Amino acid sequence: MITVKDVTLKFGTRTLFENVNLKFLDGECYGLIGANGSGKSTFLKLLNKELETTHGEIIIPKNARISTLEQDHYKYDCYMVLDVVIMGNKKLYDIREEKDKLYLKEDFSEEDGIRLGELEAEFLELSGWEAESEAGNLLSSLGVDIKYHNMKMKDIPNNDKVKVLLAKSLFMNPDILLLDEPTNNLDIDAVNSLSEFLINYNNCCIVVSHDRHFLNNVCTHMVDIDYHKMTLYAGNYDFWRTSSELLQKQIKESNKKKEEKIKELKDFIARFQANASKSKQATSRKKILEKIELEELVPSSRRYPYVDFKVLKENAREVLVVDSLTYKEGDKKLLNKISFTVFKGDKIALLGSNIQKTLLFDIIMKQKNMIKDLLNFVQMQVFHTSKAITVIILKEMNLF
């Protein structure tokens, strides 16, 4: 459990948080949301003791193992993939390293033997003999091919480096898990594996993410950062949104009733304050009026992106047609008889591996020289809509 008590953080004259009081409990997953620059990642650094508070304290059990998702994909380039994952449990990794060095000593002493016995006992207690197996299973579940497990980090694809660092943070169920944008650069299968892991995770997890679907799947609570305050809500992202909208509605209705009461009191005071027989009542209503306060309705500090497309001419109903598109590299088919039509107004989410999605976009947009190779396998016809949008029809030539 983490207790945040009266925490304030300032950088010079800028205040990020003020008088924050929260408790993060075991068995719960907390989504941390807020506008860019509101301090989500900074708050994780406070919890991980990378930064000190300006005021207040953060209380974490002494022996709790905290694990974070690192963002430097090149930090471990000289290390083996499995070793990087095992580094997620620093104590276990250090014991294993010291133990291996002792076994390699040529002038092995009695003191070395005693120390080795101590290390072996600790290694066994920490389930060290299962470490490589668990690390391998974790990597495979996130989609890292087994052929990369014993390779150096510098020799594996960049997309897999992200997954290795994620596996490192999840390794051997840390007591506290701090994840900053964990779904970035993950394909759909890896995101699903991560979601399943967090749903079954029994310790405390705090995650920063802009992926609302992911937050809905894994979070039991939301922490909203706005105007230097942190507000805790029970439930996932959709529940937070409904709750915050309901709260705004309740405040508006409460203010409306107060405004009606204020008008009623002011009318009475205006009518009877000069009347001697009613002056006491008018004075009494003045005191009531002074005590009525309208609750401030503060709009969210979030700024959502907005792009204004100026339409010069309406486009045709069919914007894009792809018919039986097949593409392969060597003997491997990356796309096989892909067919779909995009109509005016459609909003389409493309799911699949990152390689396949990027390839499909590159073919449609003709952004790579590989389109020349593609012509060996497909026939391309190009025509234009009334809006002069290029529409590509790709037809298989039965060469496979």
C-alpha positions as CSV (number, residue, x, y, z in Angstrom):
1,M,0.0,0.0,0.0
2,I,1.1,3.6,-0.8
3,T,0.1,6.5,1.3
4,V,0.4,10.0,-0.1
5,K,0.1,12.5,2.7
6,D,-0.2,16.3,2.1
7,V,2.2,16.2,-0.9
8,T,3.0,19.4,-2.7
9,L,5.6,19.6,-5.5
10,K,6.9,22.9,-6.9
11,F,9.5,23.7,-9.5
12,G,10.5,27.3,-8.8
13,T,7.3,29.3,-8.9
14,R,5.4,26.6,-10.8
15,T,3.1,24.3,-8.7
16,L,2.4,20.8,-10.1
17,F,0.5,19.3,-7.1
18,E,-0.8,20.8,-3.9
19,N,-1.9,19.1,-0.7
20,V,-2.4,15.7,-2.3
21,N,-3.8,13.0,0.0
22,L,-4.3,9.6,-1.5
23,K,-4.1,5.9,-0.7
24,F,-3.2,3.2,-3.3
25,L,-4.2,-0.3,-2.2
26,D,-3.0,-3.7,-3.0
27,G,-5.0,-5.6,-5.6
28,E,-6.1,-2.4,-7.4
29,C,-5.1,-0.9,-10.7
30,Y,-5.1,2.9,-10.8
31,G,-5.2,4.9,-14.0
32,L,-3.5,8.3,-13.8
33,I,-5.1,10.8,-16.3
34,G,-4.7,14.5,-17.0
35,A,-3.7,17.0,-19.6
36,N,-0.2,16.8,-21.1
37,G,2.2,18.6,-18.7
38,S,-0.1,18.1,-15.7
39,G,2.5,16.0,-14.0
40,K,1.5,12.4,-14.5
41,S,5.0,11.0,-15.2
42,T,6.4,13.3,-12.6
43,F,4.1,11.8,-10.0
44,L,5.4,8.3,-10.8
45,K,8.9,9.6,-10.2
46,L,7.9,10.8,-6.8
47,L,6.5,7.4,-6.0
48,N,9.7,5.8,-7.2
49,K,11.8,8.2,-5.1
50,E,13.5,9.7,-8.1
51,L,12.2,13.1,-7.0
52,E,11.7,14.6,-3.5
53,T,8.4,16.4,-2.5
54,T,8.4,20.1,-1.8
55,H,6.1,19.3,1.2
56,G,4.5,16.2,2.6
57,E,5.5,12.6,2.4
58,I,5.0,9.4,0.5
59,I,4.9,6.3,2.7
60,I,5.8,2.9,1.1
61,P,6.4,-0.4,3.0
62,K,10.1,-0.8,3.6
63,N,10.6,-4.1,1.8
64,A,8.2,-3.4,-1.1
65,R,9.8,-4.1,-4.5
66,I,8.9,-1.3,-6.9
67,S,9.2,-1.9,-10.6
68,T,8.9,0.7,-13.4
69,L,8.7,0.7,-17.2
70,E,11.9,2.3,-18.5
71,Q,11.8,4.4,-21.6
72,D,15.4,4.2,-22.8
73,H,15.3,1.5,-25.4
74,Y,19.1,1.5,-25.9
75,K,20.2,1.4,-22.2
76,Y,20.7,-2.4,-22.2
77,D,22.1,-2.9,-25.8
78,C,25.1,-4.9,-24.5
79,Y,23.1,-7.3,-22.4
80,M,21.3,-10.5,-23.3
81,V,17.6,-10.3,-23.6
82,L,16.8,-12.9,-20.9
83,D,19.3,-11.1,-18.5
84,V,17.5,-7.8,-19.1
85,V,14.2,-9.3,-18.1
86,I,15.7,-10.9,-14.9
87,M,17.1,-7.5,-14.0
88,G,13.5,-6.7,-13.1
89,N,14.3,-8.3,-9.8
90,K,17.5,-6.6,-9.0
91,K,18.2,-8.6,-5.8
92,L,17.9,-11.9,-7.7
93,Y,20.0,-10.7,-10.6
94,D,22.8,-9.4,-8.3
95,I,22.8,-12.7,-6.4
96,R,23.0,-14.7,-9.7
97,E,25.9,-12.5,-10.9
98,E,27.9,-12.8,-7.7
99,K,27.3,-16.6,-7.5
100,D,28.5,-17.1,-11.1
101,K,31.7,-15.1,-10.4
102,L,32.5,-17.2,-7.4
103,Y,32.0,-20.5,-9.4
104,L,34.5,-19.2,-11.9
105,K,37.2,-18.3,-9.3
106,E,40.4,-20.3,-9.7
107,D,41.6,-19.6,-6.1
108,F,38.4,-20.6,-4.4
109,S,38.7,-20.1,-0.6
110,E,36.8,-21.3,2.4
111,E,35.3,-17.9,2.8
112,D,34.1,-18.1,-0.8
113,G,32.5,-21.4,0.0
114,I,30.6,-20.0,2.9
115,R,29.5,-17.0,0.9
116,L,28.4,-19.2,-2.0
117,G,26.2,-21.3,0.4
118,E,24.5,-18.1,1.6
119,L,23.9,-17.0,-2.0
120,E,22.5,-20.4,-3.0
121,A,20.1,-20.3,-0.1
122,E,18.9,-16.8,-1.1
123,F,18.8,-17.7,-4.8
124,L,16.5,-20.7,-3.9
125,E,14.3,-18.6,-1.7
126,L,13.8,-16.1,-4.6
127,S,12.9,-18.9,-7.0
128,G,16.0,-18.2,-8.9
129,W,16.1,-21.6,-10.7
130,E,12.7,-20.8,-12.3
131,A,13.9,-17.2,-13.3
132,E,14.9,-17.9,-16.9
133,S,11.9,-20.0,-17.6
134,E,9.6,-17.4,-16.2
135,A,11.4,-14.6,-18.2
136,G,11.1,-16.7,-21.4
137,N,7.4,-17.3,-20.9
138,L,6.8,-13.6,-20.2
139,L,8.7,-12.6,-23.4
140,S,6.8,-15.1,-25.5
141,S,3.4,-14.0,-24.1
142,L,4.3,-10.4,-25.3
143,G,5.2,-11.6,-28.7
144,V,9.0,-11.7,-28.6
145,D,10.2,-14.6,-30.8
146,I,12.1,-17.3,-28.9
147,K,15.0,-16.8,-31.3
148,Y,15.7,-13.4,-29.7
149,H,15.8,-14.6,-26.1
150,N,19.5,-15.4,-26.1
151,M,20.6,-12.5,-28.3
152,K,21.9,-9.1,-27.3
153,M,19.4,-6.3,-27.1
154,K,21.3,-4.3,-29.8
155,D,20.6,-7.2,-32.3
156,I,16.9,-7.4,-31.9
157,P,14.2,-5.3,-33.7
158,N,13.3,-2.0,-32.0
159,N,9.7,-3.0,-31.5
160,D,10.8,-6.0,-29.5
161,K,13.1,-3.9,-27.3
162,V,9.9,-2.2,-26.0
163,K,8.4,-5.6,-25.2
164,V,11.6,-6.7,-23.4
165,L,11.6,-3.6,-21.2
166,L,7.9,-4.2,-20.4
167,A,8.7,-7.8,-19.5
168,K,11.4,-6.6,-17.2
169,S,8.9,-4.4,-15.4
170,L,6.5,-7.3,-15.0
171,F,9.0,-9.9,-14.0
172,M,8.2,-11.9,-10.9
173,N,5.2,-9.9,-9.8
174,P,6.7,-6.8,-8.1
175,D,4.9,-5.4,-5.0
176,I,4.3,-2.1,-6.8
177,L,4.1,-1.6,-10.5
178,L,4.5,1.8,-12.1
179,L,3.8,1.9,-15.8
180,D,4.2,5.1,-18.0
181,E,2.4,4.7,-21.4
182,P,3.0,0.9,-21.5
183,T,1.0,0.3,-24.7
184,N,3.1,2.7,-26.8
185,N,4.6,0.8,-29.8
186,L,2.9,-2.5,-28.8
187,D,0.9,-4.5,-31.3
188,I,-2.6,-5.7,-30.5
189,D,-1.5,-9.1,-29.3
190,A,1.0,-7.6,-26.9
191,V,-1.6,-5.2,-25.5
192,N,-4.0,-8.0,-24.9
193,S,-1.3,-10.0,-23.1
194,L,-0.4,-7.0,-20.9
195,S,-4.1,-6.4,-20.2
196,E,-4.6,-10.0,-19.1
197,F,-1.5,-9.8,-16.9
198,L,-2.8,-6.6,-15.1
199,I,-6.3,-8.0,-14.7
200,N,-4.9,-10.9,-12.8
201,Y,-2.2,-8.9,-10.9
202,N,-2.8,-9.0,-7.2
203,N,-0.5,-6.1,-6.1
204,C,-0.6,-2.4,-6.5
205,C,-0.4,-1.0,-10.1
206,I,-0.4,2.6,-11.2
207,V,-0.5,3.3,-14.9
208,V,-0.3,6.4,-17.1
209,S,-2.0,6.0,-20.4
210,H,-3.9,7.9,-23.2
211,D,-5.4,4.6,-24.3
212,R,-9.0,4.7,-23.0
213,H,-9.8,1.2,-24.1
214,F,-6.8,-0.1,-22.2
215,L,-7.7,1.9,-19.1
216,N,-11.3,0.6,-19.3
217,N,-10.0,-3.0,-19.4
218,V,-7.5,-3.0,-16.6
219,C,-8.3,-0.1,-14.1
220,T,-10.4,-0.4,-11.0
221,H,-9.8,3.3,-10.1
222,M,-9.0,6.6,-11.8
223,V,-6.9,9.5,-10.5
224,D,-7.6,12.7,-12.3
225,I,-5.0,15.5,-12.2
226,D,-6.4,18.9,-12.9
227,Y,-5.6,22.4,-11.6
228,H,-2.8,21.0,-9.2
229,K,-5.3,18.7,-7.5
230,M,-5.7,14.9,-7.7
231,T,-9.2,13.4,-7.4
232,L,-9.7,9.7,-6.9
233,Y,-12.7,8.0,-8.6
234,A,-13.8,4.3,-8.2
235,G,-14.2,2.5,-11.5
236,N,-12.6,2.6,-14.9
237,Y,-12.2,5.4,-17.5
238,D,-15.9,5.3,-18.7
239,F,-17.1,5.4,-15.1
240,W,-14.8,8.3,-14.3
241,R,-16.2,10.2,-17.3
242,T,-19.8,9.5,-16.3
243,S,-19.1,10.4,-12.7
244,S,-17.3,13.7,-13.5
245,E,-20.1,14.7,-15.9
246,L,-22.7,13.8,-13.3
247,L,-20.8,15.9,-10.7
248,Q,-20.8,18.9,-13.0
249,K,-24.5,18.5,-13.6
250,Q,-25.2,18.3,-9.9
251,I,-23.2,21.4,-9.3
252,K,-25.1,23.3,-12.0
253,E,-28.4,22.2,-10.6
254,S,-27.3,23.2,-7.1
255,N,-26.2,26.6,-8.3
256,K,-29.5,27.1,-10.1
257,K,-31.4,26.5,-6.9
258,K,-29.1,28.8,-5.0
259,E,-29.5,31.5,-7.7
260,E,-33.3,31.2,-7.3
261,K,-33.0,31.6,-3.6
262,I,-30.6,34.5,-3.9
263,K,-33.1,36.3,-6.2
264,E,-36.0,35.6,-3.8
265,L,-34.0,37.0,-0.8
266,K,-32.9,40.1,-2.8
267,D,-36.5,40.8,-3.8
268,F,-37.7,40.5,-0.2
269,I,-34.9,42.8,1.1
270,A,-35.5,45.4,-1.7
271,R,-39.3,45.4,-0.9
272,F,-39.2,45.5,2.9
273,Q,-35.8,46.9,4.1
274,A,-37.4,50.4,4.5
275,N,-40.5,49.0,6.2
276,A,-40.1,49.3,10.0
277,S,-42.3,46.3,10.8
278,K,-40.4,44.1,8.3
279,S,-36.8,45.5,8.9
280,K,-35.8,42.6,11.2
281,Q,-36.9,40.1,8.7
282,A,-35.0,41.9,5.9
283,T,-31.9,42.0,8.1
284,S,-32.2,38.3,8.8
285,R,-32.5,37.6,5.1
286,K,-29.4,39.7,4.4
287,K,-27.4,37.4,6.8
288,I,-28.8,34.3,5.0
289,L,-27.8,35.9,1.6
290,E,-24.3,36.5,2.8
291,K,-23.8,32.8,3.6
292,I,-25.0,31.5,0.2
293,E,-22.0,30.7,-2.0
294,L,-22.2,29.4,-5.6
295,E,-19.8,26.5,-6.3
296,E,-17.3,27.3,-9.0
297,L,-17.6,25.3,-12.2
298,V,-14.0,25.1,-13.5
299,P,-13.7,23.7,-17.0
300,S,-11.1,21.0,-17.6
301,S,-7.6,22.1,-18.4
302,R,-7.4,19.5,-21.1
303,R,-6.9,20.7,-24.7
304,Y,-8.1,18.3,-27.3
305,P,-6.5,18.3,-30.8
306,Y,-8.6,19.8,-33.5
307,V,-8.0,19.8,-37.2
308,D,-10.2,21.8,-39.5
309,F,-10.2,20.3,-43.0
310,K,-11.6,22.7,-45.6
311,V,-13.7,20.7,-48.1
312,L,-13.5,22.3,-51.6
313,K,-15.7,19.7,-53.2
314,E,-17.6,16.7,-52.0
315,N,-16.0,13.3,-52.7
316,A,-17.6,10.3,-54.1
317,R,-19.3,7.6,-51.9
318,E,-16.4,5.1,-52.4
319,V,-13.1,6.7,-51.2
320,L,-10.9,3.6,-51.4
321,V,-11.3,0.1,-52.9
322,V,-8.7,-2.7,-52.2
323,D,-9.5,-6.0,-54.0
324,S,-7.6,-9.2,-53.3
325,L,-4.3,-7.6,-52.4
326,T,-1.5,-10.1,-51.9
327,Y,2.1,-9.3,-51.0
328,K,5.0,-11.4,-50.1
329,E,8.7,-11.0,-49.3
330,G,10.7,-14.1,-50.4
331,D,8.6,-17.1,-49.5
332,K,6.7,-15.3,-46.7
333,K,3.3,-13.9,-47.4
334,L,2.7,-10.7,-45.4
335,L,-0.7,-9.9,-47.0
336,N,-3.0,-12.5,-48.4
337,K,-6.0,-11.6,-50.5
338,I,-6.9,-8.4,-48.6
339,S,-10.2,-6.9,-49.7
340,F,-12.1,-3.9,-48.3
341,T,-13.9,-0.7,-49.4
342,V,-13.7,2.6,-47.5
343,F,-16.8,4.7,-47.8
344,K,-17.3,8.4,-47.2
345,G,-17.5,9.1,-43.5
346,D,-16.0,5.8,-42.4
347,K,-13.8,5.7,-39.4
348,I,-11.8,2.4,-39.4
349,A,-9.4,1.0,-36.8
350,L,-6.8,-1.2,-38.3
351,L,-5.7,-4.1,-36.1
352,G,-2.9,-6.6,-36.7
353,S,0.9,-6.7,-36.5
354,N,2.8,-3.5,-36.9
355,I,4.6,-4.8,-39.9
356,Q,1.4,-5.7,-41.8
357,K,-0.3,-2.4,-40.9
358,T,2.7,-0.3,-42.0
359,L,3.1,-2.3,-45.2
360,L,-0.6,-1.8,-46.1
361,F,-0.4,2.0,-45.5
362,D,2.8,2.2,-47.5
363,I,1.3,0.4,-50.5
364,I,-1.8,2.6,-50.4
365,M,0.1,5.8,-50.1
366,K,2.9,4.7,-52.5
367,Q,5.5,5.9,-50.0
368,K,8.1,3.2,-50.5
369,N,10.2,1.9,-53.5
370,M,8.8,-1.5,-52.7
371,I,5.8,-0.6,-54.8
372,K,7.9,-1.5,-57.8
373,D,8.4,-5.0,-56.4
374,L,4.7,-5.1,-55.7
375,L,3.9,-4.7,-59.3
376,N,5.4,-8.2,-60.0
377,F,2.4,-9.6,-58.0
378,V,-0.5,-7.2,-58.4
379,Q,-2.0,-5.0,-61.1
380,M,-2.7,-1.4,-60.1
381,Q,-5.3,0.9,-61.5
382,V,-5.6,4.5,-60.3
383,F,-8.6,6.8,-60.8
384,H,-9.8,10.0,-59.1
385,T,-13.0,10.9,-57.2
386,S,-14.7,14.3,-57.7
387,K,-12.6,15.6,-54.8
388,A,-9.4,14.6,-56.7
389,I,-8.6,12.0,-54.1
390,T,-6.5,9.2,-55.5
391,V,-8.2,5.9,-55.2
392,I,-6.2,2.7,-55.6
393,I,-7.6,-0.6,-56.8
394,L,-5.2,-3.5,-56.4
395,K,-6.0,-6.7,-58.2
396,E,-4.2,-10.1,-57.8
397,M,-2.6,-11.5,-60.9
398,N,-2.8,-15.1,-59.7
399,L,1.0,-15.4,-59.6
400,F,1.1,-17.4,-56.4
